[in-house]
């Protein structure tokens, strides 16, 4: 199993390196082509539609869990019913999204969103196209979940690379378009979503029998999935409120320029976050399948490894970005860097680290199917983020203050997750502290201190950026090998070095 996880992770990282390069260039072209105001307008208007994922995210999470669990059980008939029922449920959710967008979404756009003069018609195009993108994404969920459950990460990687390449083409077409560039951008992203959805469907129909079995509507399964989704609604709604809700709140207090800075930070998050989530994408099916098979010791070990390596992967980005955010943004976007961007980027990555370190705990809780207490407990804490940010804005604090609130919330949520999974499945919390929190602390503290030396002593130049990047990377890698890896992990790593091209 360890070899399989390693191979799948490498495939996903190959995908991410290409997507990273394409994404960095694409976002630069789009920001410079649209300008700060239109860029911010797209971010806030698309966020209006994304708010409706409060309803859709929970059932999507249930679909991923049930397909993976069904595959782990090896019941093909059940798997056919799960996929078919999931697809029909997503169709119903798409209808809900359309109705909400055409009623509540339009009302909010015309009455609450701060739009620059003369840009309301373009904003309406963005709203409609964003709705289409969300609908197509919802229809892709069962197919995406099937590919991941079967651990066909190569296909998943290639389809994602195709999507990134299409978005690069979008940037070029927007740049040369004689029409309204904001409208052109929104329409072309809708076209990309349609192509992506079609490719997922064709691949799955060709390779997985359960996607060709015809439509089956299992009422009992709908009830079971709805019960799971009903409780996961609390967790997914808290996430959406703390992201898209924060986007709308920022617009109300600070306008589209601050939204442009948030969107830039969100794009950095979208580039950095997958490097850690790719590892968990490869590991999550193993956690769910090992739990379904009753191998709890291996499940707990995977959860600890997932948390540890997720944090360490993100740390590789966090340390140099924390010290060199201004320089990196200047290189990336030139003079088109909105106010607050550097602080948003620094704090976004810290917040992602606090949040994603507990993702393997979430996967284990979902594997049990008994998610009520888990979601209730973490959501009570997570829901505090948005009202606390609103309170700080009302008191006159800058938009940066909201990020400190969310970092604190995510840290508290991590410890709440630990407490709940202990009561749920007897998870050994002491081992988590020893194998995860202690080890990552022993890596983080000396790495940050060593990186601070060139950052503090050298002039703010490109040379300093390079030195900081090298020192942080070498420090994290060295201290990880010394303090974070156990004996088996060190032996496995060393055994791969002489024949690193072979991961079988």
C-alpha positions, 0 to 999 in steps of 0.5 A: 500500500505504501508503494501505491500511495507514493506512486499516486502522489508522484503522479499528482505532483507531476500534475501540480508542477505543470499546473503551478507554472500555467496558473502563475502565468495565467493569473498574471495575464488575467489581472493585467488584462482585466485591471484591478477593478474588473478582477475584483468584480469577478471575484465578488460576483462569482462569490455570490454563486459560490455561496450556494455551495453551502447546500451542494458541498455536503451532498458532494462530500457524501458522494465521495465517501459512499463511492470510496466506501462501496469500492472498499467493500467490493460490492459491485451491485451496491456501487452501481446503485451509489453512482447512479443515485449520486448522479440523479441527486446532483441533477436535483441540486443543479436545479436548486442552484439555478433557482437560487441564482436567478432569484436570491443571487440576482437580488443580492447582485443588484442590491448589495454588491458594490460594483464600479459604475457602468459594470452591472451588465458585465457583472450579470454575465459573470453571475450567469456564467459562474452559475453554469460553471458550478452546475457543470462542476456538480455534475462532475462530482460522481465521476471525479469521485469514481476516478479517485476511489479507483486510485487512477491518479494518472487519469486524474492528473492528465485531465487536470493538466488539460483543464489548466492548459485550456485556462491558459488558452482562455488568458490568451483569448481574453488578452486579444479579445476586442469584446468586453474582457470581463464578459469574455473571461466569464464565458470562456471559463464556462466553456472550459468547465463544459469540456472538463465535465465531458472528458471526465464522463467519457473516461469513466464510461470507458473504464468503470463498469458502475458508470455504464449500468443505467439509472437506478434510484435507490430510495434507501440509499438516498435516505442514508446519503442524506443523513450523512450529508445533513450533518456534513452540511454543518462543516461545509456551510461553515467553510463556505461562509468563512470563504465566500461570505468573507469575500462578500463582507470585504466587498461591503466594507472595503470595495472591489480593490480589497476583493482583488487582493483577496482573490489574488491571495485565494489564487496563491492558496489555490496553487499551494493548497493542492500540493498538500491535498494531492498527498491526501487525495492519494491517501484518503482512499486507503484510509476509507478502505482500511477502515471499511476492512476493519484494519484500525491500526493501519487506519490510525497510522495513515491518519497520523502520516497524513497530518504530518506530511500535509503540514510539512509540505505546506511548510515548504511554501509557508516559510519563504513566502512569509519572509518574501511575500512582497518580492514574490508578488512584485515578480509575479504581478509587477506593479499591479499588486493591490493593497493588502495583498502581501499580508493576505498571502502570508496569513492565508498560507498560515490559515491553510496549514492550521486547517489542512493539518486536520484533514486526515482526521476528517477523512477518518470520521467520514469513513465511519459514517457517524459524522453527527457529533464531529460536524456539530462540534467543529461547526460551532467553532467554525461559525464564529469566524465570520461574525467575529470578522464583521465585528472587527470591521465594524470597530474600524480594523483593516481587512487583514484582521479577519485572517487572524480570526480565521487562523485562531478558529482553525487552530481551535477546530484542529483540537476539537477534531482530535477530541471528537475522533477519540470519542468516536473511534478511540483514536490515540490522541497521545500518538497524534501529539507525539508523531505529528505535533511534536515532530512538526514543531521540531522542524518548524522552529529551527527552520524559521530561525535559520531562514530569518538570518538571511532575511534580516541581514541581506538587502531586499533583492532578488539574491536575498529571495534566492538565498531565503528559498534555498536556506528554508528548503534545505533546513526543512528537508534536513530537520524533517529527516532528522526529527519528523521521519520514523525509522521505516520512513527513513529506510523507505526514503533511502531505498528510493534514492538509488533508483528514484525513477522506479516507484513500483 
